[in-house]
């Protein structure tokens, strides 16, 4: 696991957490967008960089 993978993992976690916080604050659309982008960026999911 390289440094780039670690960076993507951290970015994905931050995006998903921000999405969940947005959902709790009733910003539904923004929360869904952040969660989807977090799942697309993360190296464990479907990464858009590979």
N, C-alpha and C positions, 0 to 999 in steps of 0.2 A: 504494500500500500504506500503510494508515494505522497509527497507533500501536496500535490494538486488534488488527489483524492480526499485527503484530510480537509483541505480547504472547502471542497464541494460539499462534504458531509456536514461541516459546521454551518455553511451557508444554508443548506437545506433544512437543518434543524432550526435555525433562526427564522427562516421563512415560515415554516410550519407552526412554530410557536406564536409568531406574530399573527398568523392566520387564525389560530384558535382564540387568541386574545381579541381579535377583531370580531369574531363570531360572538364572544361573550358580551362585547360592547354593542351588539346588535347591528354591526356593519356587515351584513350577510354577504353581499357581493364581493366586497374587498377581502373578506376572510376566505371565501372560496377561492378567489384568484390567488391569494398568497399560498394557500395550501397546495393547490395544483402546481404552481410554479416551483414550490419547494420539493414536491415529489418528482417533477421533471428534472430538476437540477441535481438531486441527490445521486451519488454513485451507486447506492443500493437499489434504486428504482430505474426508471427509463431515463438515462442521462442524455441531455440534448447535446453534450459535448463529445459523445463517442459515436 
